[in-house]
Amino acid sequence: MLHSDFSSEEIAQSGKELYQQRLRTQVETADNIGKIIAIDLNTGNYEIDKDLLAACDRLKAKYPHAVIWAERIGYDAVYAIGGTLVRTTQ
């Protein structure tokens, strides 16, 4: 079943779990901290870039039916409006 059949809440939960369980230890390197990771929930493949749209565009070019979850590597949110981003465990 494709993740596009799930609700927004299920996509968010699945994306967070995939990142924490399979990708975090691989991608949280000094070079990647602060960059965006866009993950295709159907395949588990991902793209990393400083720019959210660039990462998503590259992922969609490779996987046109991608269901994308994005995170800022090493932080608790992709963007902060009227606040600050909080660094996760270092």
C-alpha positions in Angstrom: 0.0 0.0 0.0 1.3 3.4 -0.9 1.6 6.0 1.9 -0.5 8.4 -0.1 -3.5 6.2 1.0 -2.8 7.4 4.6 -3.9 10.5 6.5 -1.6 13.4 7.1 -1.1 12.3 10.7 -0.1 8.8 9.6 2.3 10.2 7.1 3.9 12.4 9.8 4.2 9.5 12.2 5.6 7.2 9.5 8.1 9.9 8.4 9.3 10.6 11.9 9.7 6.9 12.7 11.6 6.2 9.4 14.0 9.1 10.1 14.6 8.1 13.8 14.9 4.3 13.3 16.7 4.0 9.9 18.2 7.3 8.7 19.2 9.5 11.7 22.5 7.8 12.5 23.5 7.8 8.8 22.7 11.4 8.0 23.4 13.4 11.2 27.0 14.2 10.3 28.8 17.5 10.8 28.4 18.3 7.1 24.6 17.7 7.1 23.5 19.4 10.4 21.1 22.2 9.5 20.3 20.8 6.0 17.0 19.4 4.9 16.3 15.8 4.3 13.4 14.9 2.0 12.4 11.3 2.4 10.2 9.2 0.0 8.0 7.2 2.4 7.3 4.6 -0.3 10.9 3.7 -1.0 12.9 5.0 2.0 15.2 6.9 -0.4 16.1 10.5 0.3 17.7 13.7 -0.9 19.6 16.2 1.3 20.0 19.9 0.4 20.2 23.3 2.0 17.0 24.1 0.3 13.7 22.3 1.0 12.3 22.7 -2.6 15.6 21.6 -4.2 15.6 18.4 -2.1 12.0 17.7 -2.8 12.3 18.4 -6.6 15.3 16.0 -6.9 13.4 13.3 -5.1 10.2 13.8 -7.2 12.3 13.7 -10.4 13.6 10.2 -9.4 10.4 9.0 -7.8 7.4 10.7 -9.4 4.9 9.1 -7.0 6.9 9.9 -3.9 5.2 10.7 -0.7 7.6 13.1 0.9 8.4 13.8 4.6 11.0 16.4 5.3 13.0 17.3 8.4 15.9 19.7 9.2 18.8 17.4 10.1 19.7 17.9 13.8 16.9 20.2 14.7 13.3 19.9 16.0 11.6 21.7 13.1 12.2 22.6 9.4 11.4 26.3 10.0 10.7 28.5 13.0 8.3 31.3 12.6 8.5 33.9 15.4 10.8 31.5 17.4 14.0 29.7 17.2 15.0 26.2 16.1 16.1 23.9 18.8 19.0 21.6 18.3 18.3 18.0 19.0 20.8 15.7 20.8 24.4 16.5 19.8 
